[in-house]
Each structure stands twice: as C-alpha cells, then as structure tokens.
Amino acid sequence: MNKILDRYIFAELLPPFLISVGALCFVMLTKELLRLVELFVSKGIGLTAVIKVFLHLLPSFLVLTLPIAGIIASITAFSRLSFDKELVAMRAAGLSLLRLSWPVFVFSCLVFALTLVLSQWGQPWTSVSLKKLALSLLRDQLTLALDKGVFNEPIPQMVIYVADTAHSGGHIFIADERNPKEPRVIVASAYSVLNDPASGSIGIRLLNGTVHSRPDQIDQYQQVAFSTYDLKLTLDQSLYAAADERPSREAILAQLQRSNWQDAAALRRLMESYKDLAFPTAALIFGMVGIPVGIVSKRSGRIGGFAAGVMIIIVYYVLNVLCEFLVTTLILPPLAGAWGPNAVFLATGLVLFHRVSRR
C-alpha cells in the first residue's frame, strides 16, 4: 500500500517538473536560439554544428532550472492533492505528513544529485568546450560572426566592438592584448572578413584607421595611421586553458592570507567555491519547502505553483546578493555567506512544515 502511494505521489511530481524544466530552459535559451538560427541561416554554419552549440549550452542552463523546477513540482503536486481532498483522505488513513513527504525527499535527492554533477562537471566543461567549439567553427567553417553593438571575444585576449550602424562593415574597435608586452588598440572606419580556405586561416581587413600602442617605456606612445591593415587571428585551442582556468581554493586561501583576509575579490571567489556545493543543496531544500507551501496555497493551481516557485527563487537570489555584499564588506565570512540563504530557507521550511502538519 505504501509503495503504491509513494509511486502515486512520485508520478504527481514528474509532469510539472518536466514541464517546468522545458519552459524555463526555453525562456533562458530564447536569446541563444535566435543567435543559433542566425548562424544557421545567414552565416552558413551547418545544422550539426548548431546542434552541438545547443547541447554545449544546455548544462549551464540546467544547473539553474533544475532547482526551480523541483520546487515548482513540489508545490504543484501538494497543491493539487490538497485541493482535491486526497491529502485529507491520506491523513485520515493514519499517514503523517512526514511519511507523505518521503517520495518528495527521494525526488529532491535525485534533483540534488543531478544538479551537483552538472555544477561540478557539466558547467566548467561547458565553459571551456563551448569556446573550443567556437574556435573549431572558425577554423573549419572559416566564419567570423561579429555581433554589432556588443563586445565580441572571438579569441582570448582580443575584444572586438562593431558599431551598431545600418551598413555592414561599419566602424570597428579592436583591443588586442595577445602580446602582453605591447598591447594595441586598433580603430578603423570599415572592415571585411578574410577567409583563406587553402591555408585554413581567417583574418580581418581593416580600412582607414589607426593603431595605438604603448611600448615598454611608460612615458612613450605610438600611433600609426593606415589605409589597409590585415589582422590575422590565431585559432589555437590551447589559448583557452590558461584564460579559463579557475583558481584553486588553496590559491585563494593563500591570497587571503597575504592580504590578512581583506581582499574583497578573493573573498568573493572563496564564497563562490563554497557555493559549488551550497547551490545544489538548495535543490534538496526547495523540494521539501514546497510541501507546506503547496498545501497552504492549495487553490492556486499549476500556474500559481509556478508563480510561487519563481517568487521563492527570487527571494533566494536576493538573499544571495545580500550575503555576497556582507562578505565583501567583511561582515560575514565566506562560508556563512555561501550557506546563509540555505540556512534561512531550511529554518523557514521546518517552521512551515511543523505548522501545517499540526493542522
């Protein structure tokens, strides 16, 4: 009997969870989907490459959407059970609310495990592999997509800004720091992309501009005007290893020791390292918090469950921002700042659960 009931509650959790994951991923991927369609239609990128980019983006979005979907599923399921009086019948049969929460706990543990795997492995892997995939597209497809009105970083240590003008190939600004000893700033009135299929290289031809550089001497400055300037891009995937390497916790602690724990940037990085475990744990807490919230808001329906889940996530985000501010102002230690929102939600959930179970 209990196993049948567990499967029944578990089945109630699954549909709203899957619907929420799909809806949230669609909302978060909308902007990226438009860019992928542009790559496919106007840039000549193959459909296989577009699908690869989409799959590389997915883990980083799932890390954010899984905890939200977990609490929405919990709220929606128990709101429906309470509204249809099924929860009353279960309680009348002698089942406590704690016993009825067991399927939700198992479900939340699964969400926690998946979020933990994605945050520890999927998200860091995506950050590097997506950029390597972009380099592969540049090298294989010989296509350089520069969005107008935003700062593009096609390769490490190079930022390109194209003016948002009506005509193509408009004004362009390039900050080139590939050579740390001689950083350059290049400004040109027009540009065109150079593709050489024979050698597999790609570059930018700049027209009517200037190159600004600063030699080793701090009191010197050079400016060179040109009518035509060809800038070659080196498509080396190994460049991303050093650029994207995240400092270890030992390195952050050593930096804090040198600054006598006064370095705000290092404190924030240490707090982020603690969040690698704290945020997936929030998925476990959210699932249990959704039980009393769903029972209290039993007349809200599925749309109400979605809205309540989003509101709870907003409160959690605000608490995270507040804790980060307290950490950088040396009021809270990084560990307390990372786990503080979880502690607040855990305490609130226990109080709500106790009150609802006594009703």
C-alpha positions as CSV (number, residue, x, y, z in Angstrom):
1,M,0.0,0.0,0.0
2,N,2.7,2.4,1.0
3,K,4.7,1.6,-2.2
4,I,1.7,2.3,-4.3
5,L,1.2,5.6,-2.5
6,D,4.8,6.6,-3.0
7,R,4.6,5.8,-6.7
8,Y,1.4,7.9,-6.9
9,I,3.0,11.0,-5.3
10,F,6.1,10.5,-7.4
11,A,4.0,10.4,-10.5
12,E,2.4,13.7,-9.4
13,L,5.8,15.3,-9.2
14,L,7.2,14.2,-12.5
15,P,4.9,16.0,-15.0
16,P,5.1,19.6,-13.5
17,F,8.9,19.0,-13.1
18,L,9.4,18.1,-16.7
19,I,7.1,20.9,-18.0
20,S,8.9,23.5,-15.7
21,V,12.3,22.3,-16.9
22,G,11.3,22.6,-20.5
23,A,9.6,26.0,-20.1
24,L,12.4,27.5,-18.1
25,C,15.1,26.2,-20.5
26,F,13.1,27.6,-23.4
27,V,12.9,31.0,-21.8
28,M,16.6,31.1,-20.9
29,L,17.7,29.8,-24.3
30,T,15.4,32.1,-26.3
31,K,18.2,34.7,-27.0
32,E,20.7,32.0,-27.7
33,L,18.3,30.2,-30.0
34,L,17.9,33.3,-32.1
35,R,21.7,33.6,-32.4
36,L,21.9,29.9,-33.4
37,V,19.2,30.4,-36.1
38,E,21.2,33.3,-37.4
39,L,24.3,31.2,-37.6
40,F,22.5,28.6,-39.5
41,V,20.6,30.9,-41.9
42,S,22.9,33.8,-42.5
43,K,26.4,32.7,-41.5
44,G,26.5,29.4,-43.3
45,I,27.1,27.2,-40.3
46,G,25.9,23.6,-40.7
47,L,23.0,22.2,-38.7
48,T,25.2,19.7,-37.0
49,A,27.4,22.5,-35.6
50,V,24.4,24.4,-34.4
51,I,23.1,21.3,-32.6
52,K,26.5,20.9,-30.9
53,V,26.4,24.5,-29.7
54,F,22.9,24.0,-28.3
55,L,24.0,20.8,-26.5
56,H,27.0,22.6,-25.0
57,L,24.8,25.4,-23.7
58,L,22.3,23.1,-22.1
59,P,24.2,22.0,-18.9
60,S,24.8,25.6,-17.7
61,F,21.1,26.3,-18.0
62,L,20.0,23.1,-16.3
63,V,22.1,24.0,-13.2
64,L,19.8,27.0,-12.8
65,T,16.5,25.4,-13.9
66,L,16.5,22.1,-12.1
67,P,16.2,23.6,-8.5
68,I,13.4,25.9,-9.7
69,A,11.6,23.0,-11.4
70,G,12.0,20.9,-8.3
71,I,10.2,23.4,-6.0
72,I,7.5,24.1,-8.7
73,A,6.8,20.4,-8.9
74,S,6.6,20.0,-5.1
75,I,4.3,23.0,-4.8
76,T,2.1,22.0,-7.7
77,A,1.7,18.3,-6.6
78,F,0.7,19.0,-3.0
79,S,-1.5,21.9,-4.0
80,R,-3.4,19.5,-6.2
81,L,-3.5,16.8,-3.6
82,S,-4.8,19.3,-1.0
83,F,-7.3,20.9,-3.3
84,D,-8.9,17.5,-4.3
85,K,-9.1,16.4,-0.6
86,E,-6.8,13.5,-1.3
87,L,-4.4,14.7,1.3
88,V,-7.2,14.8,3.8
89,A,-8.0,11.1,3.0
90,M,-4.4,10.1,3.4
91,R,-4.2,11.8,6.7
92,A,-7.4,10.3,7.8
93,A,-5.9,6.9,7.0
94,G,-3.3,7.5,9.6
95,L,-0.4,8.6,7.4
96,S,1.5,11.5,8.8
97,L,2.7,14.4,6.6
98,L,6.3,13.3,7.3
99,R,5.5,9.9,5.8
100,L,3.9,11.5,2.8
101,S,7.0,13.6,2.3
102,W,9.2,10.6,1.7
103,P,8.6,10.5,-2.1
104,V,9.4,14.2,-2.3
105,F,12.6,13.7,-0.4
106,V,13.7,10.9,-2.8
107,F,12.8,13.1,-5.8
108,S,14.6,16.1,-4.3
109,C,17.7,13.9,-3.7
110,L,17.7,12.9,-7.4
111,V,17.4,16.6,-8.4
112,F,20.2,17.4,-6.0
113,A,22.5,14.7,-7.4
114,L,21.9,15.8,-11.0
115,T,22.5,19.5,-10.1
116,L,25.6,18.6,-8.3
117,V,27.0,16.6,-11.2
118,L,26.2,19.4,-13.6
119,S,27.7,22.2,-11.4
120,Q,30.9,20.3,-10.6
121,W,31.5,18.8,-14.1
122,G,29.0,19.9,-16.7
123,Q,29.2,23.7,-16.2
124,P,33.0,24.0,-16.1
125,W,33.3,21.7,-19.0
126,T,30.8,23.7,-21.0
127,S,32.6,26.9,-20.3
128,V,35.8,25.7,-22.0
129,S,34.4,23.3,-24.6
130,L,31.9,25.8,-25.9
131,K,34.8,28.2,-26.7
132,K,36.8,25.5,-28.2
133,L,33.8,24.5,-30.3
134,A,33.6,28.2,-31.4
135,L,37.3,28.0,-32.5
136,S,36.6,24.8,-34.3
137,L,33.7,26.5,-36.2
138,L,36.1,29.4,-37.1
139,R,38.7,27.1,-38.3
140,D,36.5,24.5,-40.1
141,Q,33.8,26.8,-41.4
142,L,36.0,29.9,-41.8
143,T,33.3,32.1,-40.5
144,L,33.7,35.0,-38.1
145,A,30.3,36.2,-36.6
146,L,30.7,39.7,-35.0
147,D,27.6,40.9,-33.4
148,K,27.0,44.7,-33.7
149,G,26.6,46.9,-30.7
150,V,28.2,44.4,-28.2
151,F,31.8,43.4,-27.2
152,N,32.8,40.2,-29.0
153,E,35.7,38.0,-27.9
154,P,36.4,35.6,-30.8
155,I,39.7,34.5,-29.3
156,P,41.3,35.1,-25.9
157,Q,43.0,38.4,-25.2
158,M,41.1,40.1,-28.1
159,V,37.9,42.1,-27.8
160,I,36.2,43.5,-30.9
161,Y,33.4,46.0,-30.9
162,V,31.5,46.8,-34.1
163,A,29.4,50.0,-34.2
164,D,25.7,49.4,-34.5
165,T,25.2,51.1,-37.9
166,A,22.8,50.4,-40.7
167,H,25.5,49.4,-43.2
168,S,27.6,46.3,-42.9
169,G,31.3,46.5,-42.3
170,G,30.9,49.7,-40.3
171,H,33.3,51.3,-37.7
172,I,35.2,48.8,-35.7
173,F,37.2,48.9,-32.4
174,I,39.7,46.2,-31.5
175,A,41.6,45.8,-28.2
176,D,44.5,43.3,-28.9
177,E,46.3,42.1,-25.8
178,R,47.7,38.8,-27.3
179,N,51.2,40.3,-26.7
180,P,51.2,41.5,-23.1
181,K,54.4,43.5,-23.7
182,E,52.8,45.5,-26.5
183,P,49.0,45.8,-26.2
184,R,47.4,47.6,-29.1
185,V,44.1,49.4,-29.8
186,I,43.0,49.5,-33.4
187,V,40.2,51.7,-34.7
188,A,39.0,51.6,-38.3
189,S,36.2,53.1,-40.3
190,A,35.4,49.8,-42.2
191,Y,36.3,46.1,-42.2
192,S,35.8,42.9,-44.0
193,V,36.4,39.3,-43.0
194,L,39.2,37.4,-44.8
195,N,38.9,33.7,-45.4
196,D,41.6,31.6,-46.9
197,P,40.3,28.0,-47.4
198,A,43.7,26.9,-48.8
199,S,45.6,27.6,-45.6
200,G,42.6,27.3,-43.3
201,S,43.3,30.8,-41.8
202,I,40.9,33.7,-41.0
203,G,41.5,37.4,-40.5
204,I,40.1,40.9,-40.7
205,R,40.9,43.5,-43.3
206,L,40.7,47.0,-41.7
207,L,40.3,50.1,-43.8
208,N,41.2,53.7,-43.0
209,G,42.2,53.6,-39.3
210,T,44.9,53.9,-36.7
211,V,46.9,51.6,-34.5
212,H,47.6,52.9,-31.0
213,S,50.3,51.1,-29.0
214,R,52.4,51.6,-25.9
215,P,56.0,50.3,-25.8
216,D,57.7,49.0,-22.7
217,Q,58.6,52.6,-21.7
218,I,55.7,54.0,-19.7
219,D,56.3,57.6,-21.0
220,Q,56.1,56.6,-24.7
221,Y,53.2,56.2,-27.0
222,Q,52.9,55.3,-30.7
223,Q,50.2,55.9,-33.2
224,V,50.3,54.6,-36.8
225,A,47.7,55.5,-39.5
226,F,46.9,53.1,-42.3
227,S,44.7,52.8,-45.3
228,T,44.7,49.0,-45.3
229,Y,45.7,46.7,-42.5
230,D,45.3,42.9,-42.4
231,L,44.9,41.4,-38.9
232,K,45.3,37.6,-38.7
233,L,43.5,35.6,-36.0
234,T,45.4,32.7,-34.5
235,L,42.9,29.8,-33.9
236,D,44.7,27.9,-31.2
237,Q,42.5,26.0,-28.7
238,S,45.3,25.8,-26.2
239,L,44.9,29.5,-25.6
240,Y,41.7,28.9,-23.6
241,A,43.4,26.6,-21.0
242,A,45.1,29.5,-19.1
243,A,42.4,32.0,-19.8
244,D,39.6,29.9,-18.3
245,E,41.4,28.1,-15.5
246,R,39.7,28.7,-12.2
247,P,42.0,29.4,-9.3
248,S,42.0,26.6,-6.7
249,R,40.7,27.0,-3.2
250,E,44.3,26.7,-1.9
251,A,45.4,29.6,-4.1
252,I,42.5,31.7,-3.0
253,L,43.3,31.0,0.7
254,A,47.0,31.9,0.1
255,Q,45.9,35.2,-1.5
256,L,43.7,35.9,1.5
257,Q,46.5,35.1,3.9
258,R,48.7,37.6,2.2
259,S,46.1,40.3,2.4
260,N,45.1,39.4,6.0
261,W,41.7,38.4,4.8
262,Q,40.9,41.9,3.4
263,D,40.9,41.2,-0.3
264,A,37.2,41.6,-1.3
265,A,37.7,39.9,-4.7
266,A,39.4,36.8,-3.1
267,L,36.6,36.6,-0.5
268,R,34.0,36.6,-3.3
269,R,35.9,33.9,-5.1
270,L,36.1,31.8,-2.0
271,M,32.4,32.2,-1.4
272,E,31.7,31.1,-5.0
273,S,33.8,27.9,-4.4
274,Y,31.6,27.1,-1.3
275,K,28.6,27.7,-3.5
276,D,29.6,24.8,-5.7
277,L,28.0,22.6,-3.0
278,A,25.6,25.0,-1.4
279,F,23.6,25.7,-4.6
280,P,22.9,22.0,-5.4
281,T,22.0,21.5,-1.8
282,A,19.4,24.3,-2.2
283,A,17.6,22.0,-4.7
284,L,17.1,19.5,-1.9
285,I,15.8,22.1,0.5
286,F,13.5,23.7,-2.1
287,G,11.7,20.3,-2.7
288,M,10.9,20.0,1.0
289,V,9.9,23.7,1.3
290,G,7.4,23.2,-1.5
291,I,5.3,20.7,0.5
292,P,3.9,23.2,3.1
293,V,3.8,26.0,0.6
294,G,1.7,23.8,-1.8
295,I,-0.7,22.8,1.0
296,V,-1.2,26.4,2.1
297,S,-1.7,27.7,-1.5
298,K,-4.0,24.8,-2.5
299,R,-6.3,26.9,-4.6
300,S,-3.5,28.4,-6.7
301,G,-3.4,25.6,-9.3
302,R,-0.4,24.8,-11.5
303,I,0.0,28.4,-12.6
304,G,0.0,29.5,-9.0
305,G,2.5,26.8,-8.2
306,F,4.8,28.1,-10.9
307,A,4.4,31.7,-9.7
308,A,5.1,30.7,-6.1
309,G,8.2,28.7,-7.1
310,V,9.6,31.7,-9.1
311,M,8.9,34.0,-6.2
312,I,10.8,31.7,-3.8
313,I,13.7,31.6,-6.2
314,I,13.7,35.4,-6.4
315,V,13.8,35.7,-2.6
316,Y,16.7,33.1,-2.6
317,Y,18.6,35.2,-5.2
318,V,18.1,38.4,-3.2
319,L,19.4,36.6,-0.1
320,N,22.5,35.5,-2.1
321,V,23.2,39.1,-3.3
322,L,22.8,40.4,0.2
323,C,25.2,37.7,1.6
324,E,27.7,38.5,-1.1
325,F,27.6,42.2,-0.1
326,L,28.1,41.2,3.6
327,V,31.0,39.0,2.6
328,T,32.8,41.7,0.5
329,T,32.2,44.3,3.3
330,L,33.9,41.9,5.8
331,I,30.7,41.4,7.9
332,L,30.2,37.7,7.1
333,P,32.8,35.0,6.5
334,P,32.6,33.4,3.0
335,L,31.3,30.1,4.3
336,A,28.4,31.8,6.1
337,G,27.7,33.9,3.1
338,A,27.5,30.8,0.8
339,W,25.3,28.7,3.1
340,G,23.3,31.5,4.7
341,P,20.4,31.5,2.3
342,N,20.2,27.7,2.6
343,A,20.0,28.0,6.4
344,V,17.3,30.6,6.2
345,F,15.2,28.5,3.8
346,L,15.8,25.4,5.9
347,A,14.6,27.1,9.1
348,T,11.6,28.6,7.3
349,G,10.7,25.3,5.8
350,L,10.9,23.5,9.1
351,V,8.6,26.0,10.8
352,L,6.0,25.9,7.9
353,F,6.2,22.1,7.9
354,H,5.6,21.9,11.6
355,R,2.6,24.3,11.5
356,V,1.0,22.5,8.5
357,S,1.4,19.1,10.0
358,R,-0.4,20.1,13.1
359,R,-3.4,21.4,11.2
